[in-house]
Amino acid sequence: MKVFEEKKGNIFRILSEAISEGIVIVNAKQEIVTSNEAADNMFGYAPGELLGQNLKVLIPRKYSDTHPVQVSEYLGKNDPRKMGHGRDLYGRRKDESTFPVEAGLNPFEIYGNRYVMALVTDITVRKNQENQIAELNTQLEQKIEMRTQALKRSINELEEEVRKRKDAEDKIKESLRKERELNDLKTKFLSLVSHEFKTPLSGILTSATLAGKYTETAQQDKREKHLRTIQNKVKYLNNILNDFLSIERIEAGKATYKFDTFPLSKVVNEVIYNANMLLKEDQKINYPNNIEDITLNFDEKILELSLTNLINNAIKYSPEATTIDVVVIPEEESLSIKIIDQGRGIPEKEQKFIFNRYFRAENALLDQGTGIGLNIVKSHLESLDGTVTFESEENKGSTFTITFPTNKTIE
Ligand code: ADP
């Protein structure tokens, strides 16, 4: 030790003062045995002031017990190594301020004594730069994050815009479709009217011509037969016109309803009386038998229109020699009327369309008809909180049921 101390004043000093790193050498007791000028300056000590002091004075107080400078560990080793293993190291100046350092430890032995030479670099500048870079990186990341958010917002806005345009396009398409449908309906309506009116009108003309030919008094029954035919066909045309007028009123939202108190039998009698004129050979209508005491508060015209449509259909779509039952089922606050026929029925695959306006099933196309009766019945009844439903089996028959409230008061 002594020899080492003596020699350090020359070669060591020359060498160590020439380099910019701080050099601190400690003995096995961790006492500082020498330090160069760079180390003294770095830690804020006067030359020679550190000699004999414990290494701890160079280490921040909060670390001095746990600081990774386990010098004694190195005393037994010969390999130089860097300290810190990736952790930040700090040095403590005489004025207690701390600063970041990088340190390498080099254990060595001289004249039987072990020492550790610590090479210390003040890395304040580098650390500051690192911090600045880290700060810049953080700012950059924040900027990227902000830009990404802004981009996301733009994408969302764009998507919203696309959606809005698509909606608008759909609406335009929809109104175009409606307009086209309306045009189709108008064309259909015109051809339907011309077609539907042609046959009864020529029937009326024929009957009128024939009636005119029976001039004798004895031919009165023949005249009456033709007059009945004329009456029927005029009624039929009248019904069609009423249906068309109903459609127009429903479409224009101008359907008005009038509530009255009236006996059910009055309407049923009238409808069945008129329907009897349309019956085919040996067809008959079974009158409901329990209705004499029933009084309703409902729209009489709508009830008449509904029953007329359903009973006329039952006659039209049933063959000769079949029965049509009219059954009335009174409930506490509503009334159901069933029209049961033994006719051709409605093909199952077409049943779901039967209330669509102008729809006619394929097994009905040879008969006269417009396909609007059921549609009107449904619209009117539903406007009055009623319903119309049916069950049908092809070639067996159909049952149409209307149900409506019996003591409804108009709002
Ligand atoms: P139209 O009788 O003038 O064709 P409707 O709207 O009254 O029009 O009826 C629509 C369709 O429903 C008819 O064309 C027919 O195919 C079917 N339909 C209605 N009532 C019956 C019934 N009682 N039996 C069989 N088919 C029926």
Residues whose N, C-alpha, C, O or C-beta is under 5 A from the ligand:
A	BS01	ADP	N313 A314 Y317 G343 G345 I346 I354 F359 R360 A361 A364 Q368 G369 T370 G371 I372 G373 L374 N375 S398
